[in-house]
Amino acid sequence: MLTLRYARQTRAFLSPPSAAANATATLFLFSSSATEIYPSSSSPPSSTNSITSNGSQSEMHRNDIVCYFREWFLSRKKPLFDSIYEILRTHDGAAADIALSRFNLHLSETLILDVLNYEKKDVLSCLKFFDWAGRQPGFHHTRATFTAIFRILSKAKLMSLMFEFLQNYMKQRYVHKVRYYNILVIGYAVAGKPETALQLFGRMRFVGVDLDAFAYHVLMNSLVEQGYYDVVETLAKEIRVRGFQNEVTHSIMIKSFCKQNELEKGAEYLHSLVQDDGEQLSGIAVGTYVDALCKDNQFERAALLVEEFRKMGLVSMEHAYGMWIRDLVKAGKLDGALEFLKDKQAIEGYVPDVFRYNMLICRLLRENRFEEVYDMLEDMKEKEVLPDDVTMNAILCFLCKAGRMDIAMDLYDSSKEFGLSVNCMAYNYLINTLLGDVSVDEAYRVLRNSIEQGYLPGQKTISFLTDVLCREGKLDKLKELVLFTLDHNIMPNDLAYDKFISALCRARKVEEGYMVHGLLNTLNKSARKSTYMDLISGFSKSSRGDIAGRLLIEMQEKGYSPSRRLVREVIGCLCKTDNPENQFFRLLEMQLSRYRMSASVIYNFFIDGAGHARKPELARQVYEMMKRSGIKPDLRSDILVLRSYLNGNRTAQALNLFRDLSMTSSKKKLWHTMIIGLCKAKKAVYASQVMDNMKAHNLIPSIECYEELIKLYCDLGQYYKAIDIVNDMTQIGRPISSFVGNVFLLHALKSRKLYNDWSYLSHDQNLTPACWMLGHVIGVFSGSIEGYHEDEELEKLIQQCFRIDIYTNNMLLRRLSNIGIDRACKFYDRLREKGYEPNRWTYDIIVHGLAKDGRTAEARVWVEEMFRKGFGLTEVTQKII
């Protein structure tokens, strides 16, 4: 049988199957400071045989580890008790009675206590078994069995059920065989109702009946727990008078002093018990006082006390040792607790209970001290300490932290076989580790199981899973998860729902997103602004303007202000409907009547939206409506209505409006809007005329006006006019911008006509030095002027003319790729050294050049890098590759 010591020595215990395939890294290295453990990196294996051999060994090793843990977990199982609880869970009434009777159980107090303790979390089954046993001929429940069922009910916080049980239990046949008042007092005391128990005790004394020793001590302990210290002293005297005083009485008294923080009185009382050879002393009393000293941060005094009583040898010190270890761990003194444990094990053969082992293992796991976790688990196994649910859950967490999800999932899938109830912490570890390993489907399965078992993983875990499902595009599972959580009345944070809705919108499943949004509204859950924007944008793109408009209103009712772009999308969608004008003005009226935005802002939003929807008539109507309402249109309004005419190809109306506006306003921005708008409408003649008029009014056009007009003339092939504008621009002191320079470089690559026109104009006109320099750059770049063979020389020449940016470098890269792709690649490397970040066009130029040169394999490597950066190939390059 494989042991944990062997596993720890070989270090292969934590090595994942994939790591075992590596010839140089089959063993696992520990790091106590690491949060996660991963296999060390290594070079690829030298042979296929080594991979197969190591892989099979790893698989065998994994199976041995799984088998080891499974056998250890199963060692806690008792087939008879499992059968009893299976019947209790699946049968009711007479059917359960008949099935249980077939076992021919010899009922005794010990057997009843063992059965109840075996599955004490299954409260209903425990009650059914207790009831069945009480009705069997020849057996009568004892105080101990009653106390056991009371403690089960109390721990499960089923107080109403417990009180009902106490009030009605006399109707059962077995009650006549026990002391009625004793059971009632014990029951109410265990339930945390000592005042009721005292009332019953008073009634007993009135009718001449008294409690027995067991009931007295249960009541006394309850009084201490609930803080009735004065009554405790009185009850202690009653116990002493009746001759019931024993070590239990003294342990409860020590507990009373400790809870009142009367530690000196407690010390005196404890040492007084040492007399008479310590017959009245118990290990529980010593452990209780040690615990109180530790809670008061008197660890040195507690250590001396433990050693003092150990040397006396009057009582068993196991309970005191357990308290000492527990308090050291809780105080963060883990190393001290481990040292103490090793010392006591070596000298006295001390074996802690499962609870102390669990506490040590969990704290070691928290500090990632994996080797010591191995030792602790091995020690438990050797000392035959049976694991409980906490132990098994800690082992699952340990395997997750160690990266051995293969073993963890095998054990998790077998959890029902050995009766493991997975707790919330283990579920969180399993889900998060699976997500980290990109095992999304497995993580989703475990999450569903956890919710079905009544455990809700943390908000971070659900949010993490939501993110991964969104990223992986597993929207069906994501939808199922959201509906599943809603069905189980589980409320993850709002962010998880928002992410889901946004993901559905991005996947063009906006109707499903809207359905989830509606469900959340019924639960009074408010969506974020970004979620509303995704929904509105999605419905606008789906030509569902009615819903988009409704959501826009709802968004504003929630206190969110829409952006101009969002309103523009909604208006654009409404303008595509059958009755656009009515829809448009209905939304405008709702906006004006409901919301706090200023009326001028709302009017401008709608003028802008109508303009982008190419509905200049609607824009002009809003503009006039604005005037009629007593609001004077500002420059922004003038510009928006002007743009609406230009976007709608209504050049004549745009010119008329501009003429009217320019007579009352000399704002340069109005002129700039007109020139740029005419350029974008490809109305070069009108744009030139407006620019000339602007200069005639002693207004200097902006650099953007010059750029757009130059670009337009170049696109039209009228290079001489573009050069003339550059000359005019530089005459008034405007520098040649990177945009203008790049436009000329692009056209110089296409044709030498640009340089020829420049050459003609340079002889016919007096060009400015800047314009002349630009022409020289065009000549060199197009190959019309020879002599510049070094790439760096051309760069320096361009730099003298205008500032080089990434687009300039892309032009240089394209030019070099036409000459030779290797030169282009060297230039690319030089760009990266300078700190330039390549864009889509940079990659596309290299891929295009490599593919054109027949170097397809190299091109595909670049394509993979390009895709990793989120860039796509152009259509032309796609065809070539």
GUGUNU-888371 format. One record per residue (C-alpha): x, y, z. Coordinates in steps of 0.001 Angstrom, whole numbers, padded with zeros to 6 digits, always signed. Layout:
REM GUGUNU-888371
XYZ;...
***
This chain:
REM GUGUNU-888371
+000000+000000+000000;+001319+003401-000941;+001939+005683+002050;+002015+009427+002308;+005619+009280+003497;+006588+007548+000246;+004591+010109-001703;+006315+012975+000084;+009781+011511-000430;+009310+010978-004150;+007722+014453-004568;+005757+012951-007431;+002602+013178-005355;+001950+016717-006522;+003327+016389-010031;+000525+016727-012608;+000219+014108-015356;+001216+016673-017975;+004390+017475-016048;+005314+013816-015858;+005803+013845-019616;+008787+016134-019243;+012091+014262-019218;+013801+016766-016954;+010954+017615-014586;+009196+014507-013331;+009751+015424-009685;+007977+018220-007906;+009726+021020-005994;+008147+022526-002890;+008022+026204-002040;+006565+027155+001316;+006198+030761+000239;+004251+030110-002931;+000524+030384-003036;+000209+027805-005773;+002577+024990-006750;+003304+024302-010373;+005753+021978-012122;+009097+023489-013021;+009550+024381-016676;+011709+022152-018831;+012797+021564-022374;+010789+019208-024603;+011442+015459-024088;+013996+013789-026254;+011963+010770-027194;+008401+009607-027496;+009146+006486-025419;+010087+008565-022399;+006818+010456-022663;+004767+007281-022801;+006672+005660-019933;+006551+008663-017652;+002921+009334-018535;+001870+005767-017657;+003873+005859-014412;+002177+009116-013480;-001243+007623-014195;-000475+004582-012033;+000843+006831-009299;-002280+009004-009459;-004517+005935-009147;-002540+004766-006102;-002970+008134-004389;-006706+008181-005145;-007063+004610-003886;-005127+005468-000721;-007361+008372+000181;-010539+006519-000774;-009682+003568+001474;-008828+005890+004338;-012084+007798+003928;-014070+004571+003723;-012511+003334+006979;-014895+005644+008850;-017939+004025+007284;-020129+001507+009109;-022250-000512+006676;-024950-001276+009265;-025406+002383+010176;-025371+003368+006486;-028201+000907+005847;-030184+002257+008802;-029914+005849+007582;-030718+004852+004011;-033990+003361+005254;-034718+006397+007406;-034216+008715+004408;-036233+006683+001919;-039035+005164+004039;-041744+006644+006222;-044164+005351+008834;-044919+001653+008887;-042592+000923+005944;-039634+002325+007901;-040646+000389+011041;-040802-002902+009150;-037488-002309+007348;-035666-001381+010590;-037114-004367+012442;-035479-006725+009928;-032044-005805+011316;-032932-007500+014639;-030978-004836+016525;-030166-005440+020185;-031034-001941+021320;-028941-000416+024059;-027950+003040+025216;-024545+002670+023561;-026013+001590+020234;-028541+004446+020187;-025816+006997+020976;-023545+005581+018254;-026298+005666+015618;-027312+009241+016520;-023703+010434+016479;-022986+008770+013112;-025125+011172+011034;-026045+013880+013528;-026344+016475+010746;-029311+014527+009347;-031674+015774+012037;-034878+014337+010568;-033418+010830+010297;-032084+011071+013864;-035544+012002+015137;-037153+009137+013218;-034656+006641+014621;-035058+008001+018167;-038827+007688+017869;-038623+004157+016440;-036212+002968+019130;-038448+004358+021909;-041362+002343+020619;-039524-000985+020612;-040505-003511+023319;-037886-003968+026019;-036009-000702+025383;-036495+002604+027178;-034658+005808+026401;-032198+006974+029017;-031143+010406+030123;-028086+010068+027875;-030118+009271+024764;-032532+012101+025501;-029618+014476+026011;-028084+013320+022716;-031241+014064+020694;-031649+017380+022520;-028096+018396+021606;-028668+017440+017955;-031771+019616+017799;-030059+022470+019638;-026979+022425+017410;-029198+022492+014330;-030936+025545+015843;-034329+023853+015506;-035610+025319+018757;-039279+025381+017814;-039114+021699+016919;-037314+020967+020169;-039875+022813+022272;-042668+020990+020463;-040869+017739+021175;-040598+018592+024889;-044250+019608+025166;-045610+016532+023410;-043221+013750+024365;-045374+012474+027259;-047887+011192+024721;-045365+008585+023615;-045384+005194+025275;-041739+005238+026262;-042115+008318+028478;-043643+006320+031329;-040383+004550+031852;-038309+007669+032513;-038445+010461+035036;-040719+013024+033483;-039410+016183+035164;-035760+015191+034814;-036136+014900+031066;-037953+018205+030792;-035328+020055+032835;-032518+018493+030793;-034298+019354+027551;-034868+023030+028333;-031372+023364+029791;-029767+021951+026627;-032020+024216+024539;-030542+027271+026262;-033674+027994+028300;-032430+027619+031902;-035131+029970+033235;-037814+027518+032042;-035797+024635+033445;-035628+026420+036825;-039409+026905+036828;-039854+023186+036249;-037315+022485+038994;-039357+024666+041376;-042510+022780+040429;-040726+019504+041175;-039708+020686+044625;-043276+021795+045287;-044638+018296+044603;-041803+016692+046561;-039730+015398+043600;-036023+016085+043037;-033572+015954+040150;-030994+013228+039866;-027239+013949+039726;-027088+013965+035917;-029946+016474+035557;-028491+018707+038285;-025211+018994+036389;-026874+019614+033019;-028908+022432+034576;-025857+023864+036343;-023855+023910+033121;-026707+025643+031279;-026874+028335+033951;-023146+028997+033482;-023515+029144+029713;-026354+031669+029960;-024642+033791+032627;-026872+033077+035687;-023849+032986+038004;-025682+033766+041255;-027991+030825+040736;-024973+028640+039936;-023611+029122+043471;-026983+028192+044973;-027346+025117+042790;-023790+024027+043622;-024738+024052+047319;-027847+021939+046581;-025667+019433+044729;-023186+019317+047618;-025954+018822+050229;-027403+015894+048283;-024035+014217+047951;-023942+014595+044163;-020749+016674+044095;-018019+015148+041906;-015371+016154+039356;-018139+017322+036987;-019378+019809+039589;-015900+021217+040053;-015266+021463+036314;-018462+023507+035924;-017446+025761+038823;-014054+026384+037183;-015905+027209+033990;-018118+029669+035879;-015128+031521+037348;-013440+031654+033951;-016524+033032+032171;-016754+035752+034834;-013039+036480+034245;-012354+035740+037920;-009163+033892+037064;-007551+034206+040500;-010581+032638+042167;-010482+029958+039529;-006791+029278+040247;-007448+028971+043992;-010413+026658+043381;-008409+024499+040961;-005441+024091+043314;-007796+023300+046201;-008914+020231+044239;-005382+018830+044310;-005950+017839+047963;-007088+014324+048769;-004889+012971+045951;-006938+014914+043416;-009963+012630+043562;-012270+015578+042751;-009937+016907+040029;-010429+016222+036298;-008530+016900+033096;-011514+018897+031843;-011179+021338+034762;-007471+021837+034008;-008155+022275+030278;-010942+024787+030967;-008630+026940+033082;-005795+026709+030525;-008213+027884+027839;-009293+030867+029988;-005668+031933+030582;-004944+031805+026844;-008031+033866+026037;-006714+036427+028544;-003368+036391+026660;-001546+034788+029615;+000221+032146+027546;+003317+031886+029746;+001205+031271+032828;-000877+028716+030914;+002283+026866+029808;+003532+026716+033413;+000136+025419+034565;+000131+022639+031962;+003615+021575+033000;+002712+021784+036730;-000264+019440+036427;+001606+017110+034090;+004274+016590+036738;+001596+015911+039369;+000271+013013+037311;-003107+013164+039059;-005331+013400+035959;-005254+012723+032232;-003820+015743+030430;-005275+015012+027010;-008026+017629+027287;-005609+020271+028594;-003150+019466+025790;-005947+019815+023253;-006985+023210+024660;-003352+024383+024698;-002777+023384+021069;-006052+024956+019952;-005351+028266+021673;-001780+028428+020343;-003050+027954+016796;-005836+030532+017222;-003267+033020+018539;-001085+032537+015448;+001553+030506+017338;+001450+027584+014916;+005116+026636+015256;+004763+026526+019034;+001730+024245+018736;+003564+021890+016353;+006635+021749+018586;+004476+021009+021638;+002614+018252+019767;+005817+016556+018590;+007272+016710+022089;+004198+015153+023737;+003902+012489+021067;+007535+011483+021437;+007594+011430+025264;+004044+010553+026342;+002531+009003+023208;-000134+011717+023138;-002676+011364+020311;-004775+014460+019578;-008403+014081+018591;-009566+014668+015016;-010573+018250+015806;-007029+019245+016786;-005603+017534+013715;-008090+019396+011534;-007193+022755+013070;-003474+022181+012501;-003960+020944+008935;-006166+023890+007973;-003728+026435+009414;-000765+024747+007696;-002698+024861+004439;-003394+028548+004902;+000364+029116+005196;+001126+026745+002257;+003311+024471+004363;+002594+021409+002270;+005276+019047+003565;+004009+019457+007104;+000468+018796+005887;+001789+015468+004529;+003325+014646+007890;+000123+015512+009733;-002043+013373+007453;+000358+010478+007742;+000388+010837+011517;-003420+010697+011588;-003368+007530+009522;-000708+005836+011640;-002482+006765+014887;-005743+005397+013423;-007559+008702+013858;-010558+008480+011574;-011051+011448+009240;-014258+013444+009459;-015868+015827+006980;-013507+018651+007922;-010464+016436+007291;-011710+015320+003907;-012618+018845+002851;-009185+020068+003940;-007594+017363+001782;-009627+018539-001221;-008447+022126-000608;-004885+020878-000243;-004988+019037-003569;-006409+022151-005248;-003670+024376-003853;-001073+021817-004904;-002369+021801-008467;-003497+018139-008349;-006991+018668-009655;-006998+015201-011229;-006872+013578-007769;-009146+016177-006187;-011846+015635-008814;-011614+011843-008512;-012219+012135-004767;-014942+014729-005260;-016778+012505-007744;-016594+009657-005206;-017765+011796-002277;-021143+010039-001986;-019366+006690-001765;-017644+007567+001499;-020277+009997+002766;-018341+013231+002333;-020372+016401+002703;-018374+018971+000730;-018311+022332+002481;-018350+025836+001065;-014600+026366+001346;-013828+023188-000614;-016379+024104-003279;-014751+027519-003674;-011302+025958-004014;-012516+023386-006543;-014341+025937-008696;-011623+028591-008649;-008834+026097-009358;-010788+024524-012222;-011361+027975-013687;-007653+028715-013354;-006974+025505-015295;-009520+026596-017950;-011755+023618-017073;-014868+025741-017419;-017365+022909-017934;-016118+021066-014858;-016200+024266-012797;-019776+024893-013892;-020783+021332-012937;-019259+021680-009464;-020942+025061-008963;-024349+023614-009805;-023753+020729-007426;-022773+023125-004660;-025972+025152-005061;-028084+021981-005126;-026421+020942-001862;-027359+024286-000317;-023940+025935-000483;-023602+029280-002218;-019993+029932-003270;-018603+033379-002579;-019446+036398-004709;-015905+036425-006115;-016218+032808-007228;-019516+033384-009048;-018159+036592-010586;-015007+034746-011693;-017070+031972-013306;-019288+034571-014984;-016217+036287-016429;-014780+033036-017760;-018077+031884-019287;-018421+035295-020963;-014857+035163-022227;-015254+031596-023496;-018534+032506-025203;-020447+029797-023285;-023569+031911-023078;-025989+028981-022910;-024315+027773-019731;-024182+031324-018430;-027901+031760-019044;-028606+028445-017372;-026480+029517-014386;-028314+032809-013949;-031761+031197-014196;-030624+028428-011868;-029502+030923-009205;-032764+032822-009550;-034802+029618-009197;-032925+028841-005964;-033451+032370-004612;-029714+032968-004717;-028645+036536-005323;-025116+036902-006678;-023901+040472-006843;-025402+042766-009448;-022147+042859-011388;-022459+039162-012331;-025897+039762-013873;-024695+042904-015635;-021794+041018-017185;-024156+038304-018388;-026585+040754-019970;-023749+042641-021653;-022280+039379-022977;-025651+038412-024473;-025895+041826-026135;-022410+041478-027619;-023383+038034-028936;-026459+039586-030601;-028808+037778-028218;-030259+041022-026999;-033774+039585-026524;-032430+037044-024023;-030514+039802-022277;-033716+041823-022066;-035525+038826-020562;-032910+038534-017783;-033123+042288-017267;-036887+041959-016798;-036440+039193-014219;-034039+041379-012270;-036497+044278-012356;-039103+042090-010669;-036548+041459-007914;-035837+045195-007537;-032291+044717-008800;-030964+047777-010629;-028765+047382-013675;-025663+049477-014124;-025471+052299-016649;-023204+050266-018924;-025787+047442-018982;-028523+049829-020103;-026193+051171-022770;-025461+047653-024066;-029163+046789-024177;-030146+050042-025900;-027318+049744-028401;-028227+046099-029071;-031890+046854-029763;-030948+049852-031897;-028753+047646-034052;-031580+045096-034241;-033970+047774-035557;-036111+047586-032420;-036421+051305-031806;-039552+050936-029666;-037723+048851-027033;-034568+050966-027323;-036607+054114-026633;-038384+052447-023712;-035063+051412-022185;-033700+054924-022685;-036580+056303-020611;-036127+053572-017969;-032426+054303-017801;-033107+057966-017080;-035711+057036-014458;-032936+055140-012668;-030932+058357-012510;-028481+057695-015353;-027764+060387-017946;-027486+059098-021529;-024615+060116-023750;-025104+061974-027033;-023923+058884-028871;-026535+056656-027197;-029396+059037-028007;-028026+059246-031535;-028274+055437-031864;-031875+055364-030651;-032908+058193-032964;-031142+056525-035872;-033147+053371-035224;-036446+055256-034882;-035807+057021-038174;-035777+053638-039927;-039277+052732-038748;-042482+052994-040802;-043514+056254-039160;-040223+057887-038205;-041472+061415-037695;-044114+060460-035107;-041704+058162-033252;-039027+060874-033277;-041197+063660-031904;-042921+061415-029352;-039523+060592-027831;-038552+064281-027941;-041716+065276-026091;-041119+062644-023415;-037583+063897-022913;-038674+067522-022636;-041487+066758-020192;-039744+064347-017826;-036089+064888-017225;-033768+067344-015611;-031413+067910-018529;-031661+071429-019851;-033982+071883-022818;-031143+073222-024989;-029115+070044-024379;-032101+067848-025298;-032769+069852-028471;-029116+069562-029472;-029173+065790-028838;-032111+065405-031207;-030679+067734-033879;-027479+065678-033735;-029368+062368-033879;-031492+063460-036848;-028394+064693-038657;-026567+061381-038234;-029725+059563-039363;-029560+061653-042560;-032862+063329-041752;-031936+067035-042121;-035635+068043-042334;-036230+066659-038815;-033092+068393-037564;-034276+071711-039007;-037754+071244-037457;-036199+070716-034023;-034003+073761-034645;-037067+075894-035407;-039005+074367-032499;-036146+075414-030277;-036540+079012-031441;-040325+078964-030960;-039919+077759-027384;-037940+080892-026573;-034500+079256-026542;-031939+081005-028695;-029834+078422-030579;-026190+078621-029611;-023157+077981-031819;-023395+074267-031046;-026964+074150-032362;-025973+076057-035518;-023138+073660-036210;-025290+070572-035630;-028029+071656-038057;-025370+072657-040588;-023788+069206-040302;-027179+067585-040763;-027497+069203-044204;-023957+068257-045146;-024385+064613-043974;-027653+064423-045912;-026020+065653-049154;-028129+068817-049073;-025273+071053-050168;-027450+073912-051454;-029406+074143-048199;-026162+073911-046236;-024669+076813-048224;-027802+078926-047774;-027901+078299-044037;-024184+078987-043754;-024577+082265-045612;-027339+083331-043225;-025382+082264-040151;-022079+083790-041267;-023771+087168-041625;-024576+087211-037883;-021596+085241-036575;-017874+085441-037224;-017029+082317-035207;-014173+080423-036838;-015665+077099-035741;-018668+077669-038012;-016371+078200-041022;-014284+075159-040075;-017402+072987-039860;-018510+074108-043322;-015118+073514-044970;-014554+070102-043367;-018151+069040-044074;-017864+069988-047749;-014565+068098-048008;-016142+064961-046532;-018996+065392-049010;-016321+065559-051754;-017351+069081-052759;-013846+070399-053393;-014850+073494-055374;-017304+074707-052726;-014813+073928-049951;-012117+076007-051730;-014521+078869-052207;-015529+078911-048538;-011863+078802-047519;-011093+081751-049790;-014047+083659-048320;-012814+082856-044842;-009408+084304-045597;-011110+087324-047177;-012789+087893-043801;-009313+087893-042213;-009920+084531-040560;-007159+081904-040680;-008363+078368-041477;-007429+075635-039000;-004831+072986-039829;-007675+070426-040035;-009331+072458-042821;-006090+072426-044799;-005575+068696-044127;-009051+067675-045297;-008892+069819-048452;-005392+068548-049350;-006514+064946-048824;-009588+065511-050996;-007574+066961-053893;-005058+064096-053638;-007897+061523-053656;-009282+063258-056758;-005827+063123-058411;-005622+066922-058634;-002143+067023-057119;-001262+070467-058422;-004138+071980-056392;-003101+070009-053304;+000470+071330-053668;-000837+074842-054168;-002788+074585-050890;+000318+073293-049088;+002241+076255-050423;-000513+078621-049246;-000605+076935-045843;+003142+077222-045295;+003150+080839-046466;+001015+081857-043469;+003334+079983-041127;+001483+076695-040788;+003899+073729-040525;+003465+070595-042570;+001669+068168-040269;+002302+064426-040097;-001171+063886-041585;-000368+065976-044694;+003054+064364-045052;+001641+060858-044774;-001066+061623-047376;+001606+062693-049852;+003785+059648-049055;+000823+057332-049649;+000104+058848-053061;+003819+058901-053907;+003806+055119-053470;+000914+054790-055919;+002167+057037-058722;+005002+059367-059802;+002425+061857-061088;+002492+063637-057730;+006209+064370-058047;+005810+065391-061691;+003113+067945-060768;+005292+069284-057969;+008260+069514-060342;+006171+071506-062839;+004850+073897-060176;+008325+074408-058701;+009461+075914-062014;+006261+077924-062517;+005764+079275-058978;+007833+080430-056063;+007326+077619-053541;+008075+078077-049881;+011096+076187-048481;+008771+073850-046563;+006774+073073-049720;+009952+072635-051731;+011336+070232-049062;+008111+068190-049164;+008424+067856-052924;+011995+066632-052540;+010855+063985-050033;+008124+062883-052469;+010709+062535-055250;+013029+060380-053157;+010183+058303-051703;+008636+057607-055128;+012006+056730-056651;+011976+059736-058968;+015131+061075-057279;+017922+058530-056809;+020886+058526-054473;+019240+057714-051113;+019974+054022-050644;+020165+053782-046837;+016874+053574-044994;+018135+055773-042198;+019025+058532-044678;+015435+058627-045925;+014167+058704-042344;+016348+061715-041577;+015144+063468-044730;+011489+062953-043772;+012193+064060-040218;+013453+067388-041573;+010124+067899-043333;+007550+066712-040741;+007282+064661-037563;+007417+060905-038107;+004650+058828-036498;+003522+055191-036745;+001698+055891-040016;+004886+057344-041525;+006777+054253-040430;+004103+052066-042019;+004610+053963-045290;+008364+053350-045044;+007692+049688-044195;+005430+049274-047226;+008024+050909-049480;+010751+048571-048181;+008500+045485-048525;+008120+046336-052211;+011919+046389-052504;+012570+043294-050345;+010745+041779-047409;+013963+041095-045477;+014780+044798-045468;+011263+045459-044213;+011707+042963-041354;+014982+044591-040300;+013276+047963-040331;+010479+046501-038164;+013036+045294-035620;+014595+048743-035537;+011167+050295-034941;+010541+048009-031957;+013910+048937-030489;+012895+052590-030719;+009742+051815-028725;+007153+052008-031512;+004115+049795-030925;+002994+048112-034175;-000645+048411-035239;-002824+046355-037535;-001339+047887-040697;+002223+047210-039549;+001520+043490-039168;-000536+043346-042356;+002309+044858-044431;+004789+042239-043147;+002354+039326-043636;+001453+040579-047115;+005124+040863-048087;+006046+037406-046773;+003066+035752-048465;+003799+037540-051720;+007394+036238-051502;+006135+032659-051060;+007181+032423-047395;+003789+031274-046172;+005004+029466-043026;+006729+032610-041752;+003663+034649-042640;+001441+032399-040518;+003692+032894-037481;+003184+036649-037877;-000568+036114-038316;-000742+034224-034996;+001061+037073-033254;-001276+039524-034971;-004365+037647-033779;-003015+037495-030220;-002845+041290-030289;-006480+041437-031412;-005785+042528-035012;-007280+041079-038196;-005940+040797-041727;-007129+043045-044507;-009197+041481-047248;-006388+041757-049817;-003861+040004-047569;-006378+037286-046665;-006729+036398-050355;-002957+036152-050831;-002287+034026-047739;
***
